[in-house]
Structure formats: structure tokens, C-alpha cells
Amino acid sequence: MYAFMRSLDLSLAASTLAAIAFQLCGFLIARLSFLSVTATFPWIAAWLWRTERLVGGMEDEGERMKDEGGGTPALALVRSARASARPSSLTHNVRDVVLLAIDVGLGVLAGHAQTAVYGLLLTATYFVWRVALLSRHLVTRLSRHYVTLSFAVAIVLGLGLAAIQLLPAIELTRESQRATGLESIKVLTHSYWPPRLLTLFVPDFFGNPAQDNFWGYDNYWENAAYIGVIPLLLALGVIWDWGSKIRKREANLQSPISNFQSRIPFFALVVFVSLVLAFGWFTPLYLFLYQNAPGFDLFQGPARWLAVTTPALCALAGFGAQRLFDDGITRRAAARWAMLGLALLLAGLGGSLILRGRVTTMGPATLRLGIVLIASGAVFHSGIRKPKSQLALIGIVAIDLITAHFALNPSIDPAIYHAVNPTAEAIKADGERGRVFYFNQDEEAIKFGKYLAHNKVFDGFGPNNLSYWLGVREAVIPNAAMIDGVPSANNFDSLIVGRYQSVLDQINALPLDRALPLLSRMNVAYVVSPRVFDLPVVYQTPDATIYRNDAALPRAWIAPLDSDLAADSSVMPGSLVEALTDSGNIVTIRAVSPRDGWLILSDVWYPGWQASVDGVPTEIQVANQAFRAIRFPAGTHQVEFRYALVSAAIGGWITLGCALVVMVGLAMSFKR
């Protein structure tokens, strides 16, 4: 963000203010534990910066050619048309293309598709805006086409760098429960609550989970977008100032006052549009787009459009800071600013004494706002054009953001990962017969009935108590069972193989007695539930009982050849699976059968799995709706299931090829 602001000719101080607002913003810090989101989000600013450099380089070249034309438009046009053929211009252009491609590749590889898609949409629209501005300078149509081609090459090359991950991700999406789109209720969950607009000024107006008093809609982090009240006011101020100048015809798009002035309407429009989209089901627009626009049924959480709102607001904050540092502020205005802060401080003190119930959060939040305005008013009064005053204002912004978000990421003793889990020990002592399983209602009852009860109403994070949270492991809640190496039939994840999710949906719609046959074919040997079942008890925790399913089939077995692969789970008499080893990407099975049959492995069928019998490739069939089966000849044989994803291999070669292109491009661009 700092580099982006500097590329627009903003001062060091204004650029630093925008950068701090971006780095310490609520969208990033409140989601700090969502590692893929926080790894992807910062790249959005990098994409904007590199796009500006790419287009700005062509704009500078056009201006240079105009100057060389000596004021003669015809000569300037001719020389500008030749600009792309100049070695220096070509060198800089190649460098800009390659660096943008690298940033795009790294941003996509960061791992959160939704944030990356929104960021790329913002980048593409910014590019279109910049190219439109190019037409207002003495740059030929050929040059505009050339820079457009350069941008397209950079994006394609960047996506190619990420192909090794991108192609398998696309394949997973196609195979997942989202292949036909999510239901509207799922898509619109986590919409931005319009009253939370107040928290753009006072972040804890509706409380804070770190104080166990959040009472707003949904949860705190999905709606977090605080960039600091000073940056926000600077952003709103520069929009207002730009609008006033337009109304007075003192400025217009054809003749911007400064380099960044022409970006103000773009980012103002981005803030407005992204906020409207973030509102989700609080406006009819998002539902209309869900029903009619492709792609809007793939992602959950309209509030995540704040990933676009935030960098746009931070950019506007930088513009506002530059205007403030250039023009200054009168002592009278600074005094009014401080007086407003004092009034809010007194109102906050009064609210803290008078208000009762959940609205008690409004008093301290208002008091906080007053303190920030008083401090900034004092800095303004000292003369904001002074470097020391600018540094002091930046310090106020940083302190404001740090204190606002300081407690949003509580930690716990890492011993939670190393302590002995008695449930896992009991399962191992029972012989580890198979997988554990939770019905949805039981998982919800334990998670949100106790351990995440605070999160259910989203008022707090719960106790910071190691023994309390060890109960999550003891209850082997998905995906906590992975810590102890206990195999689970459940998976808490946003993308699940669609055919497997269908099986889980069927099971969850059935009572236990009817669900057990399906669970048995899934190698589910243990059912965990707080309810009472007529099954043998393996272990009992304070929250749930681990029941044993004695009817569970092994992970692999041989069924008769005339079996119905869709439903028949009978085991062929006389057949035996002698050994099964699993190294992650390879499952090796040694089995014996008196006659031909189907070897069924209760692992999910998925593209990329290949099978062989004694080294001879064989076709994998879908068994029991979601699992794997191969034809097994009579006798003793060794079967190997090997994971060799074709999309990953193709993506790997594309990534390698694009990496070579990037290296050549870097070598060319830095040769001089």
C-alpha cells in the first residue's frame, strides 16, 4: 500500500498513513487466524501498485514523446506510436509485466480463492479506469492497445505461475458440493449488517468478543472493517472536497489537479459498490445477482466484499492525508475538531454511567472516539504541515488501530497439542477398528452447546483455560481428531467431495438404526454422541459417549462379483484382506479370494486415483455411492491405489513453463 501511494506521487507521510491503516485494519487483524485469507489479502494492494506502474510507464512514455514533439501534435503522435519499439521502453514494460505476473501468481497461491477473485476484479477495473485516463493524454490508440495486451499477458502469466495449485482447485470445486452452486441461505450467510457502518467510526460500538460483550449481528470478525477513525474521516473528506470542486467546476476528470485526484472517483465508487454488495440479504441486489449472475452462487459471505472496500478506503485515506498535509488546517478548524472530540468524550462518560444492558458498550466506544479526536485536534492545532506533526498524527492512527484490535487473537498453552487424550487411548486399546463419526446434530450440540457457546451468540471467545479446551480433543470433534491420528468420517471444511457429502446428508436424515448399515460400509466403528444409544460403550467423556459399532466393515473387503456396487456390502465367504498399508498417496492391499469379486476400499472416489493388480493397471469403479472398487481376480494378489492427479501434473508443467518465461523476462529487463 505504501508503494502504491508513492507511485501516485504521495508524500512519505501520506503514504505511511495509508499503509498503517491497511496493515492494521480490522479486516486483516480480526481474521488473523484465518490464515489463507490473511495470506491473500495484502496482495491486493500489491496488484494495484504493479498495475499502476505498468500503465504509468506507458503514460510517462507518452508524455515524453509529447515533449520531444516540441508541441507539434502530429510529430508527437508519430513518436508516441514508436514508443513501444524503443529498447528502454520495451525493457521497462517487460519488467512491469513480469513483476505484476509474479505478484498475481503469489497472491493466487496464497490460498483463498474468494479474496483473490475479489482482488483481481478490483485490479481489472482499476486497470480499465487507468486506460480510460490514458485517452485523456497524448497517447495513441496503438499504445493503449499495447498496454492492454501487456496487462492481459501479466494476468495470464500470473495465473499460469499458480497453475500447479489452481487447476487442482478448479477440479475440486467441480467435484465438490459447490459444483452446482450453494443454496441462497448459505451464500447470504455473513452479510454485512448495515448498523455496523457505525463501527467504521467506533469499532466496539456493539461490543467486542475480547471483552465478552459483543451483541451485534452475526459475528465480530466477518463484519470487521475498521481502518481508524482519522483515516476514515480523511477518506470521506477528500471525497467531499472532490465533489465540491466538481460542482463548482473548479476541477473535472479532463484536468485533474494532481496525479491522485483522478483516482478519487474510482475508489469512491469502489467503496460504494463493494459496501452495497457486502450488505448481502439486507438489500435485494445480492439475491438478484445470485439468481442471475454467474459465480455469485459459489462463495459464501457477502461481507467478504470488505476485502475490496478496505484497500479502497485506505487509498482514499492516503489521498485525504496528502490534501491535509498540503493545504493544512486553520487553528479555528482544529479547535472545532478538538471541541467535537471533547463533546463525544463527555457523552461517552455519561453513557457509561447511565446506559444499562447490552447497550453499555456504546458509552466506552463513544468516549474512545472523543479521545482520538481530541488528540488529533491538538496535532492539527500545532500545524499539520510540520513533519513532526505529521509523524504525531501517524502515531495516533497506529495507536488507535493497535488498541482497537489488540485482544482479538487470544492464545492458549501449546500443551493442548501434546497432552494425552484419554479418548484416543481408549480407541487404540479397543483395536482401532475403524473411523469415528458424528451426526450433525450431535456435533452442533457439543460444539455450540459448550465449547463454542460464546461463539454461538458471538459475544466472546470463552475461557482461557487449558483443561477446558482439552475437552475438545477428548470429544474428538472434527477436525480435532486429526491431532491424535484418529480417523474420522467427518470433515469440517468448506469444500467436500460432492458424492461423499451426499452420503453424509443421507445418513444425517436417518435415525441411528437405519443409518448404521450405511455407516458400516464407511468403516465407521465408533459413533460419538451425547445421546443414549443401544450400542456397546468404549469410553465416556463429560460431554459425549463413544459407542462401538460391531457391524462395521473393515476399510477394505472383497464382495461377490454379482454384488450391487451401489448398495451391496456383503463380504465374500473365504476372502481375506491380509494387509493394508497407507502412506498418504499410496494405499497397498494384499488380499486373497477363492473366486473373482470386487475389492472395495471405503475411501472416497476422486479423480487422480489409479489402481493396479500385481502391477497391471485396472479401472476404479464407484462403490456405495462414493467409494472405490476394482475387479479382483481369484487368488492372492497385491493391489495398489496410487494418487497421481493429472490436473496437478498439467498445472505443474504450466507453472514450470511460466516460471521459465518469468526468469527470461527478468533477465531481459535487468540486462541494462
Summary of the structure (lengths in Angstrom):
residues: 672
radius of gyration: 30.4
end to end distance: 28.1
largest distance: 97.4
contacts: 2258
relative contact order: 0.10
helix: 58%
strand: 11%
